[in-house]
Amino acid sequence: MGYKESVFNLEIPLGQGYLLYNTCTGALALFDRPVHEAAQGPERALMIEQGFLVDERIHEVNRLIMERNRELYSTRIRYLHIEIAPTMQCQAKCWYCFENGCAEKKTMTEQICRDTVSFIQKRVKLAACEELCLLFFGGEPLLSAEQIKRIAVETRAFCEERGIRFHSEVITNGIAFTPELADALIPAMNLTKVQITLDGMRETHDAAKGIPCFDRVVENIRANARKTRISVRVNVSARNREEIGPLVDWLLRDQGLDGAVRVYLARVDDLDSCGIPEDDCVDQISFVEFRNRFVRDAMKRYQSFTAADLLPDIRRNYCGYEKISQIMIGPEGELYRCQRTMGDPANAAGDIYAGSFYRDEELAYFRPLEERCLADCSLLPVCFGGCPNERRKEKPLRYCALKREQIEKDLVAWVEALRNG
């Protein structure tokens, strides 16, 4: 049997050697000589095992597309993920929020809550899943705490009767996540993860939110950090970049939260809102360089940062939103294919009563990849043609031009972080 080098190998010069990464398997190795030489040496067997070398009869791109199609179109899946926005109301008005364009701030009625539970039960039966996750977001989902608790508790009982594992997650601004509410929701909903965003130190954070809330949010994080897994998303923009270091030091060192929460940096970009001024955003490569330097340094001092945050995700499609099995439910029972379209009924792909409307706008999420993506592109497993929401709007692809440079910087930063301890 003959073998060939995988088309998904990335070979990156690193010092006096080479870093080899396979975007399909996630395997990573360091060599002291070019990869084509190592492939003929004693490392050959391990390179085959890790996917750096593949059976020469296999067409890797076709195999990946088959795997992508299975991810996209399968209704019977082991892990089912459903997102629910019980309200579009929010205490804050973040300057970058994509929901600012939502004209009506609807909230789920009692009847829609019941009908949502029935819809979820049908999806669970269709999927024949082994595990279900309900993710609540909005708006601010904790403004509808009774609705999310009811939906989660009833769905959990339904799953447990059938031996299906169940857990829930919440994306919140943290304002209403009081210890009392946390104690009521965490055990009842099997709430395993809460994501809370910080936008800088007190003055900057409050300016970003449009209301004074920094102290309350941080106090809620401190009070609940050891009750469930809390991820603190630190937004990075041109407005707050200089405050990220002081914020993380204050949060993890001074507030004693190191190791009790996970912290990661996220870029504010013009996809997250309607009409964000370009000058307020940090460009993608500048953000990657900033984040990598920051994480390498933070890892030396804090348990809340790990090198794994620098590694690309291994997946078989761009994001969960383009999977036919995954769906988002709005406050009036409408269905959406992407969070960035949430809140405008004109963007609805269906509702919990009729299911999908099968409109062209929805089917555009599942369109085939462009030919240039299929031409043995080594980045295909980590790119998949870019954001399906952007592709369906036929926007020029900006993703590919940046992805290789980003991944190479991430991988080099990962190796250096481990070397430096």
C-alpha positions in Angstrom: 0.0 0.0 0.0 1.4 3.4 -1.0 1.0 6.6 1.0 1.1 10.3 0.1 1.3 13.5 2.1 -2.0 14.8 3.2 -3.4 17.8 1.3 -4.4 19.2 4.7 -0.8 19.4 6.0 0.5 22.9 7.0 4.3 23.0 7.2 5.5 26.0 9.1 9.3 26.9 9.5 10.0 27.3 13.2 13.5 28.2 14.3 15.9 25.5 12.9 13.1 23.1 12.3 9.5 22.7 11.1 6.1 22.6 12.7 3.6 20.3 10.9 -0.1 20.6 11.5 -3.0 18.7 9.9 -6.1 20.8 9.7 -8.3 17.7 9.3 -7.1 15.5 12.2 -5.7 18.2 14.5 -2.4 16.4 14.7 0.7 18.5 15.4 4.4 17.6 15.3 7.8 19.2 15.3 10.6 18.0 13.0 14.2 19.0 12.6 14.1 18.5 8.9 11.6 19.1 6.0 8.5 16.9 6.2 9.1 15.1 3.0 12.4 13.8 4.5 10.8 12.9 7.8 8.2 10.9 5.9 10.9 8.5 4.8 12.4 8.1 8.2 11.6 6.4 11.5 8.7 8.8 12.1 6.8 7.4 9.1 4.6 5.0 11.1 3.5 7.8 13.5 2.9 10.1 10.6 0.5 7.6 9.1 -1.3 7.1 12.4 -1.7 10.9 12.8 -3.0 11.5 9.3 0.0 13.4 8.0 0.4 10.5 5.5 -2.7 9.0 3.9 -3.5 6.0 1.6 -2.7 7.3 -1.9 -6.0 5.9 -3.2 -8.1 8.3 -1.0 -9.4 11.6 -2.3 -9.2 13.6 0.9 -11.3 16.5 -0.2 -14.2 14.3 -1.4 -14.0 12.4 1.9 -14.2 15.7 3.9 -17.2 16.9 1.8 -19.0 13.6 2.5 -18.3 14.2 6.2 -19.5 17.8 5.9 -22.7 16.7 4.2 -23.4 14.2 6.9 -23.0 16.9 9.6 -25.2 19.3 7.7 -28.1 17.1 6.6 -28.3 14.4 9.3 -31.4 14.6 11.5 -30.4 11.6 13.6 -27.5 12.7 15.7 -26.0 11.9 19.1 -25.7 15.4 20.4 -28.6 17.8 19.8 -28.2 21.5 20.4 -31.1 23.9 20.4 -30.9 27.7 21.2 -33.8 29.7 22.6 -34.3 33.4 23.0 -37.2 33.8 25.4 -37.1 37.6 25.1 -35.5 40.3 23.1 -35.6 42.7 26.0 -32.4 43.7 27.7 -31.3 46.1 30.5 -28.3 47.2 28.5 -27.8 48.6 25.0 -24.3 47.6 24.0 -22.9 49.7 21.2 -21.8 46.7 19.2 -24.8 44.4 19.7 -26.3 43.0 16.5 -29.8 43.0 18.2 -29.9 46.8 18.3 -31.8 46.7 15.0 -34.6 44.7 16.6 -37.6 47.0 16.6 -40.0 45.0 18.9 -38.7 43.5 22.2 -41.0 40.5 22.5 -41.1 38.1 25.4 -42.4 34.5 25.3 -46.0 34.0 26.5 -47.0 31.0 28.7 -48.6 29.4 25.7 -45.5 29.8 23.5 -43.4 28.3 26.3 -45.7 25.2 26.3 -45.6 25.0 22.5 -41.8 25.4 22.6 -41.5 22.4 24.9 -43.6 20.3 22.6 -41.5 21.4 19.6 -38.3 20.4 21.4 -39.7 17.0 22.3 -40.5 16.4 18.6 -36.9 17.4 17.7 -35.5 15.0 20.3 -37.6 12.1 19.0 -36.5 12.9 15.4 -32.9 13.1 16.3 -32.9 10.0 18.5 -30.1 11.8 20.3 -28.1 10.6 23.3 -27.6 14.1 24.7 -29.5 17.4 24.5 -28.2 20.9 25.3 -30.5 23.9 25.5 -28.7 27.3 25.2 -30.6 30.3 26.3 -29.7 33.8 25.0 -31.5 36.9 23.8 -31.9 39.8 24.5 -31.2 39.1 28.1 -32.6 35.6 28.9 -32.5 36.0 32.7 -35.2 38.7 32.3 -37.3 35.7 31.5 -36.0 33.4 34.2 -39.3 31.7 34.8 -39.7 30.9 31.1 -36.3 29.4 30.7 -36.6 27.4 34.0 -40.0 26.0 32.9 -38.8 25.0 29.4 -35.6 23.5 30.8 -37.2 21.6 33.7 -40.0 20.1 31.5 -37.5 19.2 28.8 -35.1 17.7 31.3 -37.9 15.4 32.7 -38.8 14.3 29.2 -35.2 13.4 28.5 -34.5 11.6 31.7 -37.5 9.4 31.2 -35.8 8.3 27.9 -32.3 8.0 29.3 -31.1 11.1 27.4 -28.5 13.2 29.0 -29.6 16.8 29.5 -27.9 20.1 30.4 -28.4 23.8 29.7 -26.3 26.9 29.2 -27.0 30.6 29.4 -25.4 33.6 27.6 -26.0 36.6 29.8 -24.8 40.1 30.6 -24.6 39.0 34.2 -26.6 41.8 35.7 -29.5 39.6 36.9 -27.3 36.5 37.6 -27.7 37.0 41.4 -26.7 34.2 43.9 -30.4 33.7 44.7 -31.3 33.2 41.0 -28.2 31.0 40.4 -29.2 28.8 43.3 -32.7 28.4 41.8 -31.6 27.7 38.2 -28.4 25.7 38.4 -29.8 22.5 40.0 -33.2 22.7 38.4 -31.9 23.2 34.8 -28.6 21.3 35.2 -27.1 24.6 34.2 -23.5 23.6 33.4 -22.1 26.8 31.7 -22.8 30.5 31.9 -21.1 33.0 29.6 -20.7 36.6 30.8 -19.1 39.5 28.9 -16.9 42.2 30.2 -16.0 45.2 28.1 -13.2 46.8 30.1 -12.8 48.3 33.5 -15.7 50.0 35.3 -16.1 53.2 33.3 -15.5 51.6 29.9 -17.7 48.6 30.6 -20.6 50.8 31.8 -20.2 53.1 28.8 -20.3 50.1 26.5 -23.5 48.8 28.2 -25.1 52.1 28.4 -25.9 51.7 32.2 -23.8 51.5 35.4 -23.6 47.7 36.0 -19.9 46.7 36.3 -19.8 46.2 40.0 -23.0 44.2 40.1 -21.8 41.9 37.3 -18.4 41.3 38.9 -20.0 40.6 42.3 -22.4 38.1 40.6 -19.4 36.4 39.0 -17.6 36.2 42.3 -20.6 34.8 44.1 -21.4 32.1 41.6 -18.0 31.2 40.2 -17.8 27.9 42.0 -21.4 26.8 41.6 -21.2 26.2 37.8 -18.7 26.8 35.0 -18.5 30.5 34.2 -16.7 31.7 31.0 -15.8 35.4 31.0 -15.7 36.7 27.5 -13.5 39.8 27.4 -14.5 41.8 24.3 -11.6 43.6 22.5 -12.1 46.7 20.4 -10.2 49.8 19.6 -12.0 51.5 22.4 -10.8 49.2 25.2 -7.6 47.4 24.0 -5.4 49.2 26.5 -7.6 48.1 29.4 -7.6 44.3 28.8 -4.4 43.7 30.8 -5.5 45.7 33.9 -9.0 44.2 33.7 -7.7 40.6 33.7 -5.2 41.3 36.5 -7.9 42.9 38.6 -10.4 40.1 38.0 -8.1 37.1 38.5 -5.6 38.4 41.0 -7.3 41.1 43.0 -10.8 39.4 43.0 -9.4 36.0 43.6 -11.0 34.4 40.6 -8.0 32.7 39.0 -8.9 29.1 38.2 -12.5 29.7 39.3 -13.5 31.1 35.9 -12.4 30.6 32.3 -11.3 33.8 30.5 -11.0 34.3 26.8 -10.6 37.3 24.5 -13.0 37.9 21.6 -12.9 40.4 18.9 -15.7 42.9 18.3 -16.2 43.1 14.6 -18.7 44.6 12.1 -20.6 41.3 11.8 -21.9 41.7 15.4 -24.0 44.7 14.7 -25.6 47.0 12.2 -23.2 49.8 11.3 -20.3 49.5 13.7 -17.8 52.2 12.8 -14.7 50.6 11.3 -12.4 52.7 13.5 -13.9 51.1 16.6 -12.8 47.6 15.5 -9.4 45.9 15.7 -8.6 44.2 12.4 -8.4 40.4 12.5 -4.6 40.0 12.2 -3.9 42.7 14.8 -6.3 41.0 17.1 -4.7 37.6 16.7 -1.2 39.1 17.4 -2.6 40.9 20.4 -4.4 37.9 21.8 -1.5 35.5 21.3 0.9 37.8 23.1 -1.6 38.3 25.8 -2.4 34.6 26.3 1.3 33.5 26.2 2.0 36.0 29.0 -1.2 35.3 31.0 -0.6 31.6 31.0 2.6 32.1 33.0 0.6 33.8 35.8 -3.0 32.5 35.7 -4.7 29.1 35.6 -7.7 30.7 33.8 -5.8 30.8 30.5 -4.8 27.7 28.7 -2.7 27.0 25.5 -5.6 25.0 24.1 -7.4 28.4 23.4 -4.8 28.9 20.6 -5.5 25.7 18.7 -8.0 25.7 15.8 -11.2 23.8 16.4 -11.5 20.4 14.6 -14.9 20.3 12.9 -16.7 19.1 9.8 -18.6 22.3 9.0 -18.1 26.1 9.6 -20.5 26.4 12.5 -23.5 24.7 14.1 -25.9 27.1 12.6 -25.7 25.5 9.1 -26.6 22.1 10.5 -30.2 21.1 9.6 -30.6 19.6 13.1 -29.7 22.8 14.9 -32.2 25.6 15.2 -32.9 28.8 17.2 -36.3 29.6 18.6 -37.4 33.2 19.0 -39.8 34.7 21.6 -42.8 34.3 19.3 -41.9 30.7 18.4 -40.2 31.8 15.2 -37.2 29.7 14.0 -33.9 31.2 12.8 -30.8 29.8 11.2 -28.3 32.3 12.7 -28.1 34.4 15.8 -27.3 37.5 13.7 -30.7 37.3 12.1 -32.5 36.9 15.3 -35.3 39.3 16.3 -36.5 40.3 12.9 -39.5 38.1 11.9 -38.7 38.8 8.2 -35.5 36.6 8.7 -37.5 33.7 10.2 -36.8 30.3 8.5 -40.0 28.8 10.0 -41.8 28.5 13.3 -42.5 25.9 16.0 -45.9 25.1 14.5 -45.1 24.6 10.8 -41.4 23.8 11.1 -39.2 25.0 8.2 -40.8 27.2 5.5 -38.0 25.9 3.1 -37.5 29.4 1.7 -34.6 30.1 -0.6 -33.1 32.3 2.1 -32.8 29.3 4.4 -31.6 26.9 1.9 -28.8 29.3 1.0 -27.2 28.3 4.3 -26.6 24.8 2.8 -25.3 25.8 -0.5 -22.3 23.9 -1.9 -18.8 25.3 -1.3 -17.1 27.3 -4.1 -14.8 25.5 -6.5 -11.8 27.4 -5.2 -12.5 25.9 -1.7 -12.4 22.3 -3.2 -9.1 22.7 -5.0 -7.0 20.8 -2.5 -7.1 23.8 -0.1 -5.2 22.9 3.1 -7.4 25.2 5.1 -10.7 23.6 4.1 -11.3 21.7 7.4 -10.9 24.9 9.5 -12.6 27.3 7.1 -15.3 25.6 5.0 -15.7 28.6 2.9 -16.3 31.1 5.7 -19.5 32.2 7.5 -22.6 30.7 5.8 -24.6 33.8 6.7 -22.1 35.9 4.9 -22.0 33.5 1.9 -25.8 33.4 1.6 -25.7 37.3 1.3 -23.1 36.9 -1.4 -20.6 39.1 0.4 -17.0 38.9 -0.7 -15.1 36.3 1.3 -12.6 37.9 3.6 -12.1 34.8 5.7 -9.6 32.9 3.4 -7.2 35.8 3.0 -6.6 35.9 6.7 -7.0 32.3 7.8 -3.6 30.9 7.0 -1.7 33.7 8.6 -4.0 33.5 11.7 -3.6 29.7 12.0 0.2 29.9 11.6 0.5 32.6 14.2 -1.8 30.6 16.6 0.2 27.4 16.2 3.6 29.1 16.7 2.2 30.9 19.8 0.9 27.5 21.1 4.3 25.9 20.7 6.1 28.8 22.3 3.6 28.9 25.2 4.3 25.2 26.0 8.1 25.6 25.6 8.1 28.6 28.0 6.0 26.8 30.5 
